[in-house]
Amino acid sequence: MSKRDLATEELEVHSRIERDGLAPRPVAAGTTRRTFLGATAAATVAGAMLRSSDADAAAEKINYAAAPPTGFRPFSAPGRIVKVKKSNSLMPNGYYPKDADAKEMLRRALQELTGEADMAKAAAKFVHKDDKVCVKVNGIALKNMGTNKELVIPFLEAMIASGVPAGNITVLEQYGSFLSGTRIDDKNVPAGVKVAVHNNGDATMQSRVIPNTGGTSTKFVRVLTESTALINFSLIKDHSICGYTGCLKNITHGCSINPHDFHAHKASPQIAMLAAQDVIKSRIRLCITDGFKVMAQGGPLWKKPEYVVPHESVYVTTDMVAMDTIGWEIVEAERKKFGLKSLTDDGRTPAYIKEAGELGLGVHDRAAIQLREIVLG
């Protein structure tokens, strides 16, 4: 695909999000979300009966789970989140964090989560020298609000210091313009670290039907399927279709070849069903949420900057569901300050977060989530 075609496709992604957010895909009269789930289950069964070959059915049964290196047990703390906040950590432009502050906030958060004060030793709790690591960032809102390189690069350095070869680490984003939104490129990452975009097409796995999605199939991209470990750098943002976008959606829609096909019914239960696939749940090791800013309205693009506010916080956890539960709570609090409707009253409840919890992917029960907050001077 030519650069011009790719640029056109990226613009279409933005247009599709805006269009779908304003006018959700039509469904039959009288259809509720419950009947949708029942119908999609039936459609999946029917689709399986109509496959033209046994090879197609066998392809869906291929196990794409990854296993940690022999003898290595990655650190896991379901329901635990550490938040580190530091006032005046943003640069004067209000967009990007100060290098030293971002690095120290991340170090302190990892120390509280793992008990290791040294960031390389903390990183070694999540990745092993024999891992192949996919680092998923998020720059769909472009340079106005992408995952900040000031947060990502220190963790890349920490993984290398822990013993992971630089050549075993790949920073991944969907499109080139989205990657540019993070200000990460092959010139500013540690030597040997790869930087890649998949353009919704770089996938080698067999296509598989995702349950409870109306028989919709997908492939996850090659950088993810060839990895053994996944580090998730997310943001805290409103989403015009599904209400909230954070950890879960950054991976499910950011690492599949046809994310637009999983937006019906506010992307619930689609996001949960995608996150439950072996490709994702067997690889996720750590979630680092860039909370230097919060987008309360107008997401996931940069459409309404008047609703973007400083938050100056970094969150770390191994639990995507718990973090999205807290992120949703933060967005709602900011919406209330602006006098905006709640996401539920606006018809955009991010129900997929609860559904992901029900699938055992993490903790959604707010009372069971342990949020530890540290304020740096």
Wavefront OBJ file of the C-alpha trace (Angstrom):
o trace
v 0.000 0.000 0.000
v 1.396 3.412 -0.968
v 2.013 6.206 1.544
v -0.822 8.140 -0.063
v -3.218 5.192 0.331
v -2.170 4.758 3.951
v -2.776 8.442 4.657
v -6.218 8.139 3.077
v -7.000 5.092 5.200
v -5.898 6.857 8.393
v -8.191 9.771 7.583
v -11.002 7.289 6.976
v -10.389 5.761 10.423
v -10.913 9.176 11.995
v -13.973 9.830 9.829
v -15.464 6.447 10.676
v -15.080 7.040 14.412
v -16.756 10.417 14.116
v -19.527 9.019 11.922
v -20.203 5.964 14.074
v -20.174 8.080 17.205
v -22.860 10.373 15.820
v -24.931 7.715 14.094
v -24.385 4.216 15.507
v -24.821 1.274 13.167
v -28.568 0.605 12.760
v -30.094 -2.532 14.231
v -33.460 -4.133 13.702
v -36.457 -2.526 15.369
v -37.106 -3.962 18.794
v -33.587 -5.335 19.136
v -32.137 -4.991 22.620
v -28.633 -5.723 23.776
v -29.861 -8.966 25.341
v -31.470 -10.158 22.127
v -28.311 -9.073 20.283
v -26.222 -11.388 22.463
v -28.648 -14.259 21.930
v -28.807 -13.653 18.228
v -25.072 -13.393 17.862
v -24.566 -16.665 19.678
v -27.026 -18.298 17.283
v -25.342 -16.651 14.325
v -21.988 -17.988 15.425
v -23.362 -21.526 15.603
v -25.080 -21.156 12.245
v -21.927 -19.747 10.716
v -19.942 -22.710 11.961
v -22.406 -25.096 10.287
v -22.078 -23.293 6.986
v -18.290 -23.301 6.725
v -17.100 -24.646 3.410
v -14.267 -26.783 4.750
v -13.067 -28.548 7.875
v -9.857 -26.539 7.551
v -11.714 -23.332 8.377
v -13.146 -24.870 11.536
v -9.766 -26.271 12.543
v -8.131 -22.876 12.069
v -10.343 -21.363 14.748
v -9.191 -23.985 17.238
v -5.520 -23.092 16.905
v -4.140 -22.072 20.276
v -2.286 -18.759 20.091
v -1.567 -18.498 23.805
v 1.937 -17.529 24.850
v 3.766 -19.003 27.820
v 6.342 -17.171 29.962
v 9.920 -18.443 29.660
v 10.560 -21.640 31.579
v 10.824 -21.031 35.312
v 9.638 -17.423 35.113
v 6.453 -16.379 36.881
v 5.437 -12.801 35.988
v 4.309 -10.554 38.838
v 0.525 -10.309 39.064
v -1.672 -8.392 41.494
v -5.343 -8.508 40.466
v -7.311 -5.503 41.669
v -4.231 -3.521 42.776
v -3.469 -0.132 41.243
v -0.823 2.378 42.206
v -1.280 6.048 41.355
v 1.537 8.575 41.627
v 0.636 12.246 41.334
v 2.954 15.231 41.041
v 1.827 18.830 40.609
v 3.613 20.963 38.006
v 4.865 17.844 36.218
v 3.650 19.121 32.854
v 5.790 21.300 30.650
v 4.717 24.954 30.221
v 2.940 24.012 26.971
v 0.510 21.875 28.996
v 0.813 18.960 26.584
v 3.849 16.937 27.609
v 5.367 15.928 30.944
v 8.821 16.909 32.106
v 11.320 14.089 31.488
v 12.635 13.834 35.039
v 9.175 13.994 36.594
v 7.689 11.346 34.308
v 10.566 8.967 34.987
v 10.446 9.456 38.750
v 6.657 9.087 38.862
v 6.932 5.805 36.966
v 9.785 4.564 39.151
v 7.900 5.352 42.346
v 4.708 3.711 41.076
v 6.559 0.538 40.123
v 8.342 0.533 43.474
v 5.042 0.670 45.332
v 3.566 -2.094 43.169
v 6.531 -4.489 43.214
v 8.604 -3.497 46.243
v 11.633 -2.812 44.032
v 13.089 0.711 44.197
v 15.319 0.147 41.173
v 13.324 0.388 37.945
v 15.313 -2.334 36.186
v 14.616 -4.739 39.057
v 10.951 -3.739 38.944
v 10.815 -4.369 35.182
v 12.338 -7.803 35.775
v 9.196 -8.711 37.730
v 7.190 -8.481 34.496
v 9.538 -9.483 31.682
v 12.316 -12.053 31.335
v 15.486 -11.862 29.254
v 14.051 -14.539 26.952
v 10.753 -12.724 26.355
v 9.817 -11.046 23.103
v 8.044 -7.902 24.218
v 5.312 -5.956 22.421
v 4.873 -2.434 23.817
v 1.512 -1.021 22.673
v 1.233 2.754 22.770
v -1.658 5.040 21.798
v -1.483 8.138 19.608
v -4.878 8.316 17.903
v -5.432 11.849 19.255
v -2.089 12.719 17.662
v 0.457 14.952 19.398
v -2.210 16.728 21.391
v -2.767 13.684 23.593
v -0.728 10.606 22.762
v 1.098 8.267 25.092
v 4.058 10.417 26.089
v 7.540 9.276 25.099
v 8.795 10.697 28.403
v 6.953 7.820 30.105
v 7.553 5.055 27.560
v 11.282 5.419 26.930
v 12.335 5.068 30.608
v 10.504 1.742 30.759
v 12.163 0.566 27.555
v 15.507 1.418 29.150
v 14.520 -0.403 32.340
v 13.617 -3.583 30.455
v 16.957 -3.532 28.660
v 18.781 -2.914 31.950
v 16.919 -5.911 33.398
v 18.419 -8.171 30.722
v 15.894 -8.113 27.868
v 17.811 -7.687 24.582
v 16.832 -4.457 22.841
v 16.170 -6.459 19.673
v 13.458 -8.399 21.513
v 11.386 -5.249 22.145
v 8.975 -3.690 19.633
v 6.969 -0.505 20.167
v 3.705 -0.906 18.252
v 0.976 1.401 17.000
v -1.768 1.133 14.414
v -0.770 3.822 11.910
v 2.229 6.016 11.300
v 0.404 9.198 12.230
v -0.763 7.617 15.487
v 2.806 6.594 16.310
v 3.913 10.154 15.561
v 1.347 11.263 18.111
v 3.461 9.596 20.793
v 6.612 11.354 19.497
v 8.339 7.960 19.587
v 10.442 6.966 16.586
v 13.374 4.745 15.692
v 15.780 7.584 16.460
v 14.821 8.221 20.092
v 14.252 4.693 21.390
v 17.219 2.793 22.815
v 19.470 1.351 20.096
v 18.121 -1.941 18.792
v 14.519 -1.459 19.882
v 12.133 -1.851 16.948
v 9.328 0.573 16.144
v 6.427 -0.728 14.045
v 2.971 0.080 12.710
v 0.582 -2.550 11.417
v -1.791 -0.477 9.239
v -4.632 -2.912 10.009
v -2.997 -5.516 7.812
v 0.182 -7.058 9.215
v -1.226 -10.331 10.550
v -0.163 -13.937 10.025
v -2.512 -15.881 12.310
v -5.568 -17.688 10.996
v -8.798 -15.705 11.099
v -11.093 -16.602 13.984
v -14.718 -15.846 14.833
v -15.052 -13.925 18.108
v -17.939 -15.307 20.213
v -21.008 -13.131 20.849
v -20.150 -10.628 18.129
v -22.607 -11.642 15.431
v -20.170 -14.066 13.829
v -17.548 -11.369 13.255
v -14.044 -12.669 12.685
v -10.642 -11.018 13.024
v -6.916 -11.554 13.182
v -4.557 -10.081 15.737
v -1.452 -8.467 14.300
v 1.898 -10.159 13.855
v 3.945 -8.112 16.341
v 1.515 -9.199 19.055
v 1.226 -12.854 18.046
v 5.008 -13.189 17.705
v 5.552 -11.750 21.180
v 5.447 -13.550 24.504
v 4.821 -10.461 26.666
v 2.640 -7.379 26.274
v 3.156 -4.010 27.958
v 0.123 -1.739 27.627
v 0.581 2.057 27.674
v -2.925 3.546 27.798
v -4.644 6.906 28.326
v -7.774 8.114 30.155
v -10.305 9.253 27.584
v -13.940 9.599 26.700
v -14.962 7.635 23.587
v -17.735 8.758 21.266
v -18.984 5.192 20.711
v -18.235 3.032 23.751
v -18.078 5.749 26.406
v -14.582 5.100 27.726
v -11.293 4.031 26.174
v -8.340 2.938 28.261
v -6.424 -0.293 28.759
v -8.786 -2.841 27.225
v -9.638 -0.993 24.031
v -6.038 0.078 23.429
v -5.227 -3.600 22.906
v -8.421 -5.087 21.460
v -9.016 -2.429 18.820
v -5.402 -1.348 18.523
v -4.031 -4.820 17.729
v -6.644 -6.314 15.399
v -7.010 -5.863 11.647
v -10.668 -4.753 11.529
v -11.443 -2.820 14.733
v -14.310 -0.925 13.088
v -16.264 -4.196 12.832
v -16.431 -4.399 16.637
v -18.202 -1.094 17.399
v -21.872 -2.153 17.190
v -23.921 -1.887 20.396
v -21.374 0.527 21.857
v -18.672 -2.131 21.454
v -20.175 -4.177 24.286
v -19.582 -7.082 24.671
v -17.131 -6.973 21.767
v -14.226 -5.407 23.661
v -14.608 -7.928 26.480
v -14.836 -10.852 24.071
v -11.727 -9.717 22.193
v -9.794 -9.216 25.430
v -10.749 -12.755 26.488
v -8.934 -14.265 23.509
v -5.837 -16.305 24.304
v -3.725 -13.988 22.144
v -4.258 -11.113 24.575
v -4.906 -12.564 28.016
v -1.878 -14.865 27.931
v 0.511 -12.027 27.057
v -0.533 -9.041 29.160
v 2.081 -8.383 31.848
v 1.775 -4.732 32.857
v -0.470 -1.740 32.229
v 0.978 1.753 32.548
v -1.598 4.495 32.234
v -0.445 7.925 31.149
v -2.715 10.135 33.218
v -0.990 13.444 32.666
v -4.237 14.620 31.058
v -7.856 13.397 31.081
v -10.262 13.739 28.163
v -13.795 14.135 29.521
v -15.605 14.656 26.208
v -14.834 14.525 22.494
v -12.743 11.366 22.440
v -11.015 9.369 21.250
v -9.860 12.064 18.801
v -8.843 15.624 19.575
v -12.220 17.227 18.854
v -13.011 19.219 21.996
v -9.823 20.372 23.730
v -11.879 22.505 26.094
v -12.827 19.235 27.826
v -9.243 18.040 28.301
v -7.853 18.761 31.756
v -4.508 18.226 33.542
v -4.418 15.204 35.829
v -0.642 14.849 36.298
v -0.718 11.217 37.371
v 0.791 7.873 36.414
v -0.967 4.582 37.146
v 0.508 1.067 37.116
v -1.287 -2.247 37.474
v -1.431 -5.767 36.093
v -5.240 -5.580 35.934
v -6.733 -3.964 32.812
v -10.296 -4.289 34.087
v -9.567 -2.619 37.415
v -7.732 0.242 35.701
v -10.562 0.817 33.225
v -13.021 0.796 36.125
v -11.027 3.574 37.797
v -10.504 5.413 34.516
v -14.226 5.420 33.833
v -14.755 6.824 37.335
v -12.236 9.614 36.651
v -13.890 10.593 33.365
v -17.298 10.698 35.053
v -15.946 12.961 37.800
v -14.531 15.383 35.232
v -17.746 15.325 33.203
v -19.682 16.273 36.323
v -17.395 19.258 36.884
v -18.167 20.444 33.352
v -21.911 19.968 33.860
v -22.015 17.197 31.257
v -24.342 14.203 31.375
v -22.941 10.994 32.810
v -21.887 8.483 30.184
v -24.904 6.375 31.081
v -27.308 9.300 30.719
v -25.592 10.101 27.425
v -26.335 6.581 26.192
v -22.692 5.446 26.215
v -22.269 3.241 29.275
v -18.970 1.332 28.860
v -20.672 -1.934 29.774
v -17.797 -3.924 28.322
v -15.730 -3.212 31.448
v -18.174 -5.061 33.689
v -18.445 -7.828 31.095
v -14.667 -8.219 31.057
v -14.777 -8.606 34.827
v -17.473 -11.257 34.522
v -15.249 -13.130 32.083
v -12.554 -13.294 34.757
v -10.197 -10.870 33.032
v -9.811 -8.659 36.091
v -11.600 -6.969 38.980
v -14.543 -4.665 38.252
v -16.115 -4.580 41.717
v -15.079 -1.140 42.963
v -15.080 -2.297 46.578
v -12.511 -4.970 45.704
v -10.131 -2.623 43.897
v -7.184 -1.385 45.974
v -6.098 2.036 44.729
v -2.965 3.293 46.443
v -2.245 6.985 45.843
v 1.161 8.598 46.364
v 1.744 12.323 46.025
v 5.243 13.514 45.218
v 6.425 16.931 46.330
l 1 2 3 4 5 6 7 8 9 10 11 12 13 14 15 16 17 18 19 20 21 22 23 24 25 26 27 28 29 30 31 32 33 34 35 36 37 38 39 40 41 42 43 44 45 46 47 48 49 50 51 52 53 54 55 56 57 58 59 60 61 62 63 64 65 66 67 68 69 70 71 72 73 74 75 76 77 78 79 80 81 82 83 84 85 86 87 88 89 90 91 92 93 94 95 96 97 98 99 100 101 102 103 104 105 106 107 108 109 110 111 112 113 114 115 116 117 118 119 120 121 122 123 124 125 126 127 128 129 130 131 132 133 134 135 136 137 138 139 140 141 142 143 144 145 146 147 148 149 150 151 152 153 154 155 156 157 158 159 160 161 162 163 164 165 166 167 168 169 170 171 172 173 174 175 176 177 178 179 180 181 182 183 184 185 186 187 188 189 190 191 192 193 194 195 196 197 198 199 200 201 202 203 204 205 206 207 208 209 210 211 212 213 214 215 216 217 218 219 220 221 222 223 224 225 226 227 228 229 230 231 232 233 234 235 236 237 238 239 240 241 242 243 244 245 246 247 248 249 250 251 252 253 254 255 256 257 258 259 260 261 262 263 264 265 266 267 268 269 270 271 272 273 274 275 276 277 278 279 280 281 282 283 284 285 286 287 288 289 290 291 292 293 294 295 296 297 298 299 300 301 302 303 304 305 306 307 308 309 310 311 312 313 314 315 316 317 318 319 320 321 322 323 324 325 326 327 328 329 330 331 332 333 334 335 336 337 338 339 340 341 342 343 344 345 346 347 348 349 350 351 352 353 354 355 356 357 358 359 360 361 362 363 364 365 366 367 368 369 370 371 372 373 374 375 376 377
